[in-house]
Amino acid sequence: MTTVQTLHEPARELPVFGEYDVVVVGGGPAGIAAAVSAARHGANTLLVERYGFLGGMGTAGGVTNFAGLYGKRKGEMTQLVRGVVDELIERIAGLNGMNQPQNGMGGRICVRSYDTSAYKLAADQLLDAAGVKLLFHAYAAAAIRDGSRIAALVVETKSGRQAIRANAFIDASGDADVAAFAGVPFEVGDGHGSGLFPTTMFRIGQVDAPAALEAVGEFKAINDFMARAEQQKPGVYKFPREGAILRPNKDPREWRANVTQIRNAQGRAMNGVDARELTEGELEGRRQISEYFRFLKAEVPGFAQSAIVEIAPQVGIRETRRIQGLYALGREDILSSARFDDNIGLNAWPMEMHADGRIEWAFPRDEDNAYNHLPWRMLVPQAVDNLLVAGRCASMTHEGQSAARASGGCFVMGQAAGTAAASLGGGSFAKVDVPALQQKLLADGVDLDR
């Protein structure tokens, strides 16, 4: 019997779900900030999200902390990413779900952890207050173009395939799904068949907090226990990578674990936009969690009576498609603390390269001013006039993306995209009045380093 490799899908009429000024695809930090900003600037805004909740990798991927909000300016660690994110943090804190800032890497990085359920609730409340309309459990499936513009987005829902019309679209999907469907040129991974390796996150409860804090309270202390176990008990444990991260949450009886690394059958980074690899990656991530938890219970003080309380709903993807835009943020921009005239906000996270079996960090040369500007041009794709791309799939090199993909940079990109989209009219994003956009961002509390 001959295997049929393709089938012809008959043409059909699609019902129109609705018509909007701005449609945002993806409900992570970039999508949240984009939708809120667009709505507040007067746009009838719809956010389309594949899950039944918001937060992106911060909830679905179990990341449980905001990275890249804080960085050193004039030698002082301070919050550099401002705007919509401040309101989100305030709402999470109001639900008793926000931890205080935690320093790491010898004071060179700072993160704020949160409870994922509080994040989901706070994000719902924030978008509702802004007047954003939501469509959950919907996937981008196609983009219908009219010349150089997207006329409609096609989505798959439990009600079937539907079309959504809008004047402006923002791709905050993380994977540049809309951009790819619309024919925007893009790159995947490092250009050599690999990329930043994914991680399946999990949380551990019922921890003996005093014992655990004394043993592994420092940022990298868990790695000493791993090295000791490998030396004293060779072959007993198999660790997927060096540079494990194990940190306490607000309640120190609960810890978050960033310790796995997902490869494909060729030993390269799992491809998060390949359905087969994604399926195998989900299984492999949980297998690694089971193995690592066995090590924690047996070898690390405070974890003997602990239990896994949550495995993230999906494997945590760091990198898939990145569009080719008007400017690609690169390695030297991060290391040189680059400044741009079309600055839309700040990135305060270093390069964090999840390579094969390890994490490689690279910090700005100016340790006292360890942040860079994010240029408007990195949001503007080639070939489509009414589309912006914000978040980890914006226009960046493989190395530049390893820094700006953090949640801080995503909030910045999203807020700028939503603010600009609200007033696009019939024009092109490539011709946006950037100084006018910057004035709006400043008025909305964004730090533009002025």
C-alpha positions as CSV (number, residue, x, y, z in Angstrom):
1,M,0.0,0.0,0.0
2,T,1.4,3.4,-1.0
3,T,1.5,6.0,1.8
4,V,-0.1,9.2,0.8
5,Q,2.2,12.1,1.9
6,T,-0.2,14.9,1.3
7,L,-4.0,15.5,1.1
8,H,-5.9,18.3,-0.6
9,E,-8.1,20.3,1.9
10,P,-11.1,21.6,0.0
11,A,-11.8,25.3,0.1
12,R,-14.5,26.5,2.4
13,E,-16.2,29.6,3.8
14,L,-15.0,30.7,7.2
15,P,-17.2,32.4,9.8
16,V,-15.8,35.7,11.0
17,F,-15.4,35.7,14.8
18,G,-15.1,39.5,14.9
19,E,-13.5,42.7,13.7
20,Y,-11.1,44.7,15.9
21,D,-8.7,47.5,15.8
22,V,-5.9,45.4,17.2
23,V,-5.5,41.7,17.5
24,V,-2.7,40.3,19.7
25,V,-1.7,36.7,19.4
26,G,-0.1,35.2,22.6
27,G,-0.8,35.9,26.2
28,G,2.7,36.0,27.7
29,P,4.5,39.1,29.0
30,A,4.7,40.7,25.5
31,G,1.1,39.9,24.7
32,I,-0.2,41.1,28.1
33,A,1.6,44.4,27.8
34,A,0.6,44.8,24.1
35,A,-3.1,44.2,24.7
36,V,-3.4,46.4,27.8
37,S,-1.5,49.3,26.1
38,A,-3.5,49.1,22.9
39,A,-6.8,49.1,24.7
40,R,-5.8,52.0,27.0
41,H,-4.9,54.0,23.9
42,G,-8.4,53.6,22.6
43,A,-8.2,50.5,20.4
44,N,-10.8,47.8,20.3
45,T,-8.5,45.0,21.2
46,L,-8.7,41.2,21.2
47,L,-6.0,38.9,22.7
48,V,-5.9,35.3,21.3
49,E,-4.3,32.7,23.6
50,R,-3.8,28.9,23.0
51,Y,-4.4,28.0,26.7
52,G,-7.2,28.9,29.1
53,F,-5.0,31.4,31.0
54,L,-2.5,34.1,30.5
55,G,1.2,34.3,31.4
56,G,2.9,32.4,28.6
57,M,6.0,30.5,29.6
58,G,5.7,32.2,33.0
59,T,2.7,30.1,33.8
60,A,2.4,27.4,31.1
61,G,6.1,26.8,31.1
62,G,6.4,27.1,34.9
63,V,9.1,29.7,34.9
64,T,7.8,31.3,38.2
65,N,10.0,34.4,38.1
66,F,10.4,37.7,36.2
67,A,13.9,38.0,34.9
68,G,15.4,41.1,33.3
69,L,13.4,43.7,35.3
70,Y,16.4,44.7,37.4
71,G,19.9,45.7,36.3
72,K,22.7,47.9,37.4
73,R,22.6,51.6,36.5
74,K,25.3,53.8,37.9
75,G,26.5,50.9,40.0
76,E,23.1,50.3,41.8
77,M,20.8,47.4,41.2
78,T,17.5,48.9,40.4
79,Q,14.3,48.2,38.5
80,L,14.8,49.3,34.9
81,V,11.7,47.9,33.2
82,R,8.6,50.0,34.1
83,G,5.1,50.5,32.8
84,V,2.4,47.9,32.5
85,V,4.6,45.4,34.4
86,D,4.4,47.5,37.6
87,E,0.6,47.2,37.6
88,L,0.8,43.4,37.1
89,I,3.3,43.1,39.9
90,E,1.1,45.2,42.2
91,R,-1.9,42.9,41.5
92,I,0.1,39.7,42.0
93,A,1.5,41.2,45.3
94,G,-2.1,42.0,46.3
95,L,-2.9,38.3,46.1
96,N,0.2,37.6,48.3
97,G,1.9,35.9,45.4
98,M,4.9,38.1,44.8
99,N,8.4,37.5,46.3
100,Q,10.9,40.1,47.1
101,P,13.8,40.6,44.6
102,Q,16.4,37.9,44.8
103,N,20.0,38.5,43.7
104,G,22.3,35.9,42.1
105,M,25.5,35.4,40.3
106,G,27.4,37.5,42.8
107,G,24.9,40.3,42.6
108,R,25.0,40.6,38.8
109,I,21.4,39.4,38.2
110,C,18.2,39.9,40.1
111,V,14.8,38.2,39.7
112,R,11.4,38.3,41.3
113,S,9.5,35.0,41.8
114,Y,5.8,34.7,42.0
115,D,3.0,32.2,42.5
116,T,1.7,31.1,39.1
117,S,-1.9,30.9,40.2
118,A,-1.7,34.5,41.5
119,Y,-0.1,35.5,38.1
120,K,-3.0,34.0,36.2
121,L,-5.6,35.8,38.4
122,A,-3.7,39.1,38.3
123,A,-3.4,39.0,34.5
124,D,-7.1,38.3,34.1
125,Q,-7.9,41.3,36.3
126,L,-5.5,43.6,34.5
127,L,-6.8,42.9,31.0
128,D,-10.4,43.1,32.2
129,A,-9.8,46.5,33.8
130,A,-8.2,47.7,30.5
131,G,-11.2,46.5,28.5
132,V,-9.3,43.8,26.5
133,K,-11.4,41.1,25.0
134,L,-10.1,37.5,25.2
135,L,-10.3,34.4,23.1
136,F,-8.9,31.4,24.9
137,H,-8.2,27.9,23.5
138,A,-7.4,29.3,20.1
139,Y,-4.4,28.7,17.8
140,A,-3.2,30.9,15.0
141,A,-3.7,28.7,11.8
142,A,-3.2,31.0,8.9
143,A,-2.9,34.6,7.8
144,I,-4.9,36.0,4.9
145,R,-3.0,38.8,3.2
146,D,-4.2,41.6,1.0
147,G,-1.1,43.0,-0.7
148,S,1.4,44.1,1.9
149,R,-1.2,43.9,4.8
150,I,-2.8,41.1,6.8
151,A,-6.5,41.3,6.2
152,A,-7.5,38.5,8.6
153,L,-6.1,36.0,11.0
154,V,-7.4,32.4,10.8
155,V,-7.7,30.6,14.2
156,E,-8.5,27.0,15.2
157,T,-11.0,26.8,18.1
158,K,-13.2,24.3,19.7
159,S,-16.0,25.9,17.6
160,G,-14.0,25.2,14.4
161,R,-11.9,27.3,12.2
162,Q,-12.7,31.0,12.2
163,A,-11.4,34.3,10.8
164,I,-10.6,37.5,12.7
165,R,-10.3,40.8,11.0
166,A,-8.2,43.7,12.3
167,N,-6.5,46.9,11.3
168,A,-3.3,45.9,13.1
169,F,-1.8,42.6,14.3
170,I,0.8,41.9,17.0
171,D,2.5,38.5,17.0
172,A,3.5,37.8,20.6
173,S,3.1,34.0,20.1
174,G,6.8,33.3,21.1
175,D,7.2,31.3,17.9
176,A,6.4,34.0,15.3
177,D,3.4,31.9,14.2
178,V,1.5,34.8,12.6
179,A,4.6,36.2,11.0
180,A,5.5,32.8,9.5
181,F,2.0,32.3,8.1
182,A,2.1,35.8,6.6
183,G,5.4,35.2,4.8
184,V,7.8,37.2,6.9
185,P,11.3,35.8,6.6
186,F,12.6,34.2,9.7
187,E,15.5,32.2,11.2
188,V,15.3,29.2,13.5
189,G,17.8,28.5,16.3
190,D,21.5,29.0,15.8
191,G,21.5,28.4,12.1
192,H,23.2,25.0,12.5
193,G,20.3,22.8,13.4
194,S,20.2,23.6,17.1
195,G,19.5,26.5,19.4
196,L,18.8,27.3,23.1
197,F,17.9,24.1,24.8
198,P,14.4,23.9,26.4
199,T,13.7,23.0,30.0
200,T,10.8,21.4,31.8
201,M,10.3,23.2,35.0
202,F,8.8,21.8,38.2
203,R,8.0,22.8,41.8
204,I,8.8,20.9,45.0
205,G,6.7,21.2,48.2
206,Q,7.0,19.9,51.8
207,V,10.6,21.0,51.9
208,D,12.4,21.3,55.3
209,A,13.0,25.0,54.8
210,P,15.8,25.6,57.4
211,A,17.8,22.6,56.3
212,A,17.4,23.3,52.6
213,L,18.2,27.0,52.9
214,E,21.4,26.2,54.8
215,A,22.5,23.6,52.3
216,V,21.5,25.1,49.0
217,G,20.2,28.6,49.7
218,E,23.0,30.2,47.6
219,F,22.2,30.6,43.9
220,K,24.6,27.9,42.6
221,A,25.0,25.7,45.7
222,I,23.0,22.8,44.3
223,N,25.8,22.3,41.7
224,D,28.2,21.4,44.5
225,F,25.9,18.6,45.6
226,M,25.6,17.3,42.0
227,A,29.4,17.3,41.6
228,R,29.9,15.5,44.9
229,A,27.3,12.8,44.0
230,E,28.9,12.2,40.6
231,Q,32.3,11.8,42.3
232,Q,31.2,9.7,45.2
233,K,28.6,7.6,43.4
234,P,29.6,7.4,39.8
235,G,26.9,6.2,37.5
236,V,24.1,6.4,40.1
237,Y,22.7,9.7,38.8
238,K,22.6,11.2,35.3
239,F,22.3,14.9,35.2
240,P,21.2,16.5,31.9
241,R,23.2,19.6,32.3
242,E,25.6,21.6,34.5
243,G,24.4,24.9,36.0
244,A,21.2,23.7,37.7
245,I,19.1,26.3,39.4
246,L,17.1,25.4,42.5
247,R,15.6,28.4,44.4
248,P,13.0,28.9,47.2
249,N,9.7,30.6,46.5
250,K,8.1,33.1,48.8
251,D,7.2,30.3,51.1
252,P,10.6,28.5,51.5
253,R,8.8,25.2,52.1
254,E,8.3,25.3,48.3
255,W,11.2,25.4,45.8
256,R,11.3,25.9,42.0
257,A,13.6,23.7,39.9
258,N,15.2,24.6,36.6
259,V,17.5,21.6,36.1
260,T,16.4,19.7,32.9
261,Q,17.6,20.1,29.3
262,I,15.7,18.6,26.4
263,R,17.5,17.2,23.3
264,N,16.2,15.7,20.2
265,A,17.2,12.3,18.8
266,Q,20.3,13.9,17.2
267,G,21.5,15.4,20.5
268,R,20.6,19.0,19.5
269,A,18.1,21.3,21.1
270,M,14.6,20.1,20.7
271,N,12.7,22.1,18.0
272,G,9.7,23.7,19.6
273,V,7.9,24.2,16.3
274,D,8.3,20.5,15.2
275,A,5.2,18.5,16.4
276,R,7.0,15.2,16.7
277,E,10.0,16.7,18.5
278,L,7.7,18.6,20.8
279,T,5.9,15.4,21.8
280,E,9.1,13.5,22.5
281,G,10.4,16.5,24.4
282,E,7.5,16.6,26.8
283,L,8.1,12.9,27.7
284,E,11.8,13.4,28.0
285,G,11.4,16.4,30.3
286,R,9.2,14.4,32.8
287,R,11.6,11.5,32.7
288,Q,14.5,13.8,33.6
289,I,12.4,15.3,36.5
290,S,11.8,11.9,37.9
291,E,15.5,11.1,37.8
292,Y,16.5,14.5,39.3
293,F,14.0,14.3,42.1
294,R,15.4,10.9,43.1
295,F,18.8,12.7,43.6
296,L,17.3,15.5,45.6
297,K,15.5,13.2,48.0
298,A,18.6,11.1,48.6
299,E,21.4,13.6,48.6
300,V,20.3,17.1,49.4
301,P,19.4,18.2,53.0
302,G,15.8,19.3,53.4
303,F,14.4,17.3,50.5
304,A,14.1,13.8,52.0
305,Q,10.4,14.2,52.7
306,S,9.6,16.6,49.9
307,A,7.1,16.0,47.1
308,I,6.7,17.3,43.5
309,V,3.7,19.6,43.7
310,E,3.6,20.7,40.0
311,I,5.2,19.9,36.7
312,A,4.8,22.7,34.2
313,P,1.9,22.2,31.7
314,Q,4.4,22.3,28.9
315,V,8.1,22.1,28.2
316,G,9.7,25.6,28.6
317,I,10.7,26.8,25.1
318,R,13.5,29.4,24.9
319,E,13.9,29.9,21.2
320,T,12.3,28.9,18.0
321,R,11.6,31.3,15.1
322,R,13.0,34.8,15.1
323,I,11.8,37.2,12.4
324,Q,14.0,39.2,10.2
325,G,13.1,42.8,10.9
326,L,14.5,46.3,10.3
327,Y,17.2,45.7,12.9
328,A,18.4,42.5,14.6
329,L,19.5,42.9,18.2
330,G,22.9,41.1,18.5
331,R,25.6,39.9,20.8
332,E,27.6,43.2,20.7
333,D,24.5,45.2,21.6
334,I,24.2,43.3,24.8
335,L,27.9,43.3,25.7
336,S,28.4,47.0,24.8
337,S,25.2,48.2,26.6
338,A,24.0,49.6,23.3
339,R,22.1,52.8,23.1
340,F,19.6,53.6,20.3
341,D,17.8,56.7,19.1
342,D,14.7,54.7,18.6
343,N,14.8,53.2,22.1
344,I,11.5,51.8,23.4
345,G,12.7,50.5,26.8
346,L,15.5,48.7,28.5
347,N,16.8,45.1,28.7
348,A,18.6,44.3,31.9
349,W,19.3,40.6,31.4
350,P,22.7,39.2,30.2
351,M,23.2,36.6,27.5
352,E,22.1,33.3,28.9
353,M,23.0,30.6,26.4
354,H,21.5,27.2,27.2
355,A,24.0,25.2,25.3
356,D,24.6,21.4,25.2
357,G,24.9,20.3,28.8
358,R,25.6,23.7,30.3
359,I,24.6,27.4,30.6
360,E,27.0,30.0,29.2
361,W,26.6,33.5,30.7
362,A,28.0,36.7,29.1
363,F,27.6,40.0,30.9
364,P,27.9,43.6,29.6
365,R,31.4,45.0,29.9
366,D,30.3,48.0,31.8
367,E,29.4,46.3,35.1
368,D,28.0,49.6,36.6
369,N,25.6,50.1,33.6
370,A,24.7,46.6,32.7
371,Y,21.7,47.1,30.4
372,N,21.0,48.0,26.8
373,H,18.3,49.8,24.9
374,L,15.8,47.9,22.8
375,P,15.2,49.6,19.4
376,W,11.8,50.0,17.8
377,R,13.1,48.5,14.5
378,M,13.5,45.1,16.1
379,L,9.6,44.8,16.3
380,V,9.0,45.7,12.6
381,P,9.1,42.8,10.2
382,Q,10.0,42.8,6.6
383,A,7.3,42.6,4.0
384,V,4.1,43.2,6.1
385,D,2.9,46.8,6.8
386,N,0.4,46.1,9.7
387,L,2.2,43.5,11.7
388,L,4.5,43.9,14.7
389,V,6.4,41.0,16.4
390,A,7.1,41.3,20.1
391,G,8.8,39.0,22.6
392,R,11.2,36.2,22.1
393,C,10.5,35.9,18.4
394,A,11.3,39.5,17.6
395,S,14.2,40.4,15.3
396,M,17.3,39.3,17.1
397,T,20.3,37.1,16.5
398,H,20.6,33.8,18.2
399,E,22.9,35.3,20.8
400,G,21.0,38.6,21.2
401,Q,17.8,36.7,21.8
402,S,19.4,34.8,24.7
403,A,19.2,38.0,26.6
404,A,16.2,40.0,25.4
405,R,13.9,36.9,25.5
406,A,13.7,37.3,29.3
407,S,10.4,38.5,30.6
408,G,11.6,42.1,31.2
409,G,12.5,42.6,27.6
410,C,9.2,41.0,26.5
411,F,7.2,43.4,28.6
412,V,9.1,46.3,27.0
413,M,8.5,45.1,23.5
414,G,4.8,44.4,24.1
415,Q,4.0,47.8,25.6
416,A,5.7,49.6,22.7
417,A,3.9,47.4,20.1
418,G,0.5,47.9,21.7
419,T,0.9,51.6,22.0
420,A,1.9,52.0,18.4
421,A,-0.7,49.6,17.1
422,A,-3.5,51.7,18.6
423,S,-2.9,54.6,16.3
424,L,-1.7,52.9,13.1
425,G,-4.6,53.8,11.0
426,G,-4.0,52.9,7.4
427,G,-0.2,53.4,7.6
428,S,2.8,51.2,7.9
429,F,4.6,50.3,11.1
430,A,7.9,51.0,9.2
431,K,6.9,54.7,9.1
432,V,5.8,55.2,12.7
433,D,6.7,58.5,14.3
434,V,9.1,57.1,16.8
435,P,9.6,60.3,18.9
436,A,5.8,60.6,19.3
437,L,5.7,56.9,20.3
438,Q,8.5,57.6,22.9
439,Q,6.5,60.4,24.4
440,K,3.5,58.2,24.9
441,L,5.7,55.5,26.5
442,L,7.2,58.1,28.8
443,A,3.7,59.3,29.8
444,D,2.8,55.7,30.6
445,G,5.7,55.2,33.0
446,V,8.2,53.4,30.7
447,D,11.9,54.0,31.6
448,L,13.6,55.2,28.4
449,D,16.9,56.0,30.2
450,R,16.4,59.7,30.1
